[in-house]
Amino acid sequence: MKTVLNEQQLAITIKRLSRQLLENHMGLRDTVIIGIQPRGVYLSDHVVDELKTLVPPEDIQYGKLDITFYRDDIRKGILIPNHTVIPFSIENKNVVIIDDVLHTGRTVRAALDALLDFGRPSRVELFTLIDRRFSRELPIQPDYVGKCIDSILSQRVKVCWKPRDGAQEVLLLEADGA
């Protein structure tokens, strides 16, 4: 097990990425933020909290997207969906989708498919904490990246959040989970 980002580094990275997003979307006019359920929502909650310190909270349009039934890589078992909450139109908006780890690109592809059910955005950007850049199966690249890591397929990246895991850090785990 290797620590990729400790708690302090994670907090600094979220602040940096949030400010970068705001720099590219001044005032967040015509921009909506959508966290991908379930794991991207932990990150998007932190990003939205950071943005609320920089702009009036009412200027932030924030939604959560469940992609369970849009995935093409999960075929077995009973799937229990999360909730989608998008209480605004994404039609002709700049959409920033947030997920914790970009690995194969399949989650993002599913999110793009799911978004089309809510309208046609003018632009979609990807915001991710960790980019496992050499494991991509689809031609998807992030617009906002916390950290790029080079890992082998047998390794796993685990993003830990205090409410769920008791710690706030990013870990690189070996195939046996250690």
C-alpha positions as CSV (number, residue, x, y, z in Angstrom):
1,M,0.0,0.0,0.0
2,K,1.3,3.4,-0.9
3,T,-0.2,6.8,0.0
4,V,-0.7,8.9,-3.2
5,L,-2.2,11.9,-1.4
6,N,-2.4,12.4,2.4
7,E,-5.2,14.4,4.0
8,Q,-3.4,17.7,3.7
9,Q,-2.4,17.1,0.1
10,L,-6.0,16.1,-0.7
11,A,-7.4,19.3,0.8
12,I,-4.9,21.4,-1.2
13,T,-5.6,19.6,-4.4
14,I,-9.4,20.1,-4.0
15,K,-8.8,23.8,-3.4
16,R,-6.6,24.1,-6.4
17,L,-9.0,22.3,-8.7
18,S,-12.0,24.3,-7.4
19,R,-10.2,27.5,-8.2
20,Q,-9.2,26.3,-11.6
21,L,-12.8,25.4,-12.3
22,L,-13.9,28.9,-11.2
23,E,-11.2,30.5,-13.3
24,N,-12.5,28.8,-16.4
25,H,-16.1,29.4,-15.6
26,M,-16.2,32.9,-14.0
27,G,-19.1,33.2,-11.7
28,L,-20.4,29.8,-12.8
29,R,-22.9,31.4,-15.1
30,D,-24.2,28.8,-17.5
31,T,-22.2,26.1,-15.7
32,V,-23.6,23.2,-13.8
33,I,-21.7,20.7,-11.7
34,I,-22.7,17.0,-11.6
35,G,-21.1,14.4,-9.4
36,I,-21.2,10.8,-10.5
37,Q,-22.8,8.5,-8.0
38,P,-21.6,7.0,-5.8
39,R,-17.9,7.7,-5.4
40,G,-17.7,11.0,-7.4
41,V,-20.2,12.6,-5.1
42,Y,-17.8,12.6,-2.2
43,L,-15.4,14.6,-4.2
44,S,-18.1,16.8,-5.8
45,D,-19.5,17.6,-2.3
46,H,-16.0,18.9,-1.3
47,V,-15.6,20.9,-4.5
48,V,-19.1,22.5,-4.1
49,D,-18.3,23.3,-0.4
50,E,-15.0,25.0,-1.6
51,L,-16.8,26.9,-4.3
52,K,-19.4,28.2,-1.8
53,T,-16.5,30.0,-0.1
54,L,-15.7,31.8,-3.4
55,V,-19.1,32.6,-5.0
56,P,-22.6,33.0,-3.6
57,P,-24.1,29.6,-2.9
58,E,-27.2,30.4,-5.0
59,D,-24.9,30.7,-8.1
60,I,-23.9,27.0,-7.9
61,Q,-26.1,24.5,-9.7
62,Y,-25.2,21.1,-8.4
63,G,-26.6,17.7,-9.2
64,K,-25.8,14.0,-8.7
65,L,-26.0,11.5,-11.5
66,D,-26.6,7.7,-11.2
67,I,-25.2,5.7,-14.1
68,T,-25.9,2.2,-12.9
69,F,-28.1,1.2,-15.8
70,Y,-25.9,3.0,-18.4
71,R,-22.8,0.9,-17.7
72,D,-21.6,-1.6,-20.3
73,D,-19.1,-3.3,-18.1
74,I,-21.3,-4.7,-15.3
75,R,-23.4,-7.6,-16.4
76,K,-23.9,-9.9,-13.5
77,G,-25.9,-9.7,-10.3
78,I,-28.7,-7.5,-9.1
79,L,-27.8,-3.8,-9.4
80,I,-29.0,-1.4,-6.7
81,P,-29.2,2.1,-8.2
82,N,-28.3,5.3,-6.5
83,H,-30.4,8.4,-6.9
84,T,-30.1,11.0,-9.6
85,V,-30.8,14.5,-8.5
86,I,-30.6,17.1,-11.2
87,P,-33.1,19.8,-10.3
88,F,-32.2,22.1,-13.3
89,S,-31.9,22.0,-17.0
90,I,-28.6,21.2,-18.6
91,E,-29.8,22.3,-22.0
92,N,-27.1,24.6,-23.6
93,K,-25.1,24.7,-20.3
94,N,-21.5,23.9,-19.6
95,V,-21.5,20.7,-17.6
96,V,-18.6,19.7,-15.4
97,I,-18.9,16.0,-14.4
98,I,-16.9,15.0,-11.4
99,D,-15.6,11.5,-10.5
100,D,-12.9,10.5,-8.1
101,V,-10.7,8.2,-10.4
102,L,-10.5,8.1,-14.1
103,H,-9.4,4.6,-15.0
104,T,-10.8,2.9,-18.2
105,G,-13.1,5.7,-19.2
106,R,-16.2,3.5,-19.1
107,T,-17.8,5.3,-16.1
108,V,-17.4,8.6,-17.9
109,R,-18.9,7.1,-21.1
110,A,-21.9,5.9,-19.1
111,A,-22.3,9.4,-17.5
112,L,-22.3,11.0,-21.0
113,D,-25.0,8.6,-22.1
114,A,-27.0,9.3,-19.0
115,L,-26.6,13.1,-19.3
116,L,-28.4,13.0,-22.7
117,D,-31.6,12.1,-20.9
118,F,-31.5,15.5,-19.3
119,G,-30.9,17.6,-22.4
120,R,-28.1,18.6,-24.7
121,P,-25.3,20.6,-23.0
122,S,-23.2,23.0,-25.0
123,R,-20.0,21.6,-23.5
124,V,-19.0,18.8,-21.1
125,E,-15.8,18.8,-19.1
126,L,-14.4,16.1,-16.9
127,F,-13.0,16.8,-13.4
128,T,-11.2,14.0,-11.7
129,L,-9.0,13.6,-8.6
130,I,-6.8,10.8,-9.9
131,D,-6.0,10.0,-13.6
132,R,-4.7,6.5,-14.1
133,R,-3.6,7.6,-17.6
134,F,-2.2,4.3,-19.0
135,S,-5.2,2.2,-18.4
136,R,-7.7,3.9,-20.7
137,E,-9.9,1.7,-22.9
138,L,-11.8,4.7,-24.4
139,P,-10.4,8.0,-25.8
140,I,-11.5,10.1,-22.8
141,Q,-9.2,12.7,-21.1
142,P,-9.9,14.9,-18.1
143,D,-10.0,18.7,-18.2
144,Y,-9.2,19.0,-14.5
145,V,-6.8,16.6,-12.8
146,G,-5.7,16.4,-9.2
147,K,-2.9,13.9,-9.8
148,C,-1.8,11.6,-12.6
149,I,-0.5,8.2,-11.5
150,D,1.1,5.4,-13.4
151,S,-0.1,2.1,-12.2
152,I,-0.4,-1.5,-13.4
153,L,-3.7,-3.1,-14.0
154,S,-3.5,-5.3,-10.9
155,Q,-3.2,-2.2,-8.7
156,R,-6.2,-0.4,-7.3
157,V,-6.7,3.3,-6.4
158,K,-8.8,3.8,-3.3
159,V,-10.0,7.3,-2.4
160,C,-10.9,7.4,1.3
161,W,-13.3,9.9,2.8
162,K,-13.8,10.5,6.5
163,P,-17.6,9.9,6.5
164,R,-17.3,6.5,4.8
165,D,-13.8,5.3,5.6
166,G,-12.7,7.2,8.7
167,A,-9.7,8.7,6.9
168,Q,-9.2,11.2,4.1
169,E,-6.5,10.1,1.7
170,V,-5.8,8.4,-1.6
171,L,-4.1,5.0,-1.6
172,L,-2.5,2.8,-4.2
173,L,-3.3,-0.8,-3.3
174,E,-1.6,-3.9,-4.6
175,A,-3.6,-6.7,-6.2
176,D,-4.0,-8.5,-2.8
177,G,-5.5,-5.3,-1.2
178,A,-2.5,-4.6,1.0
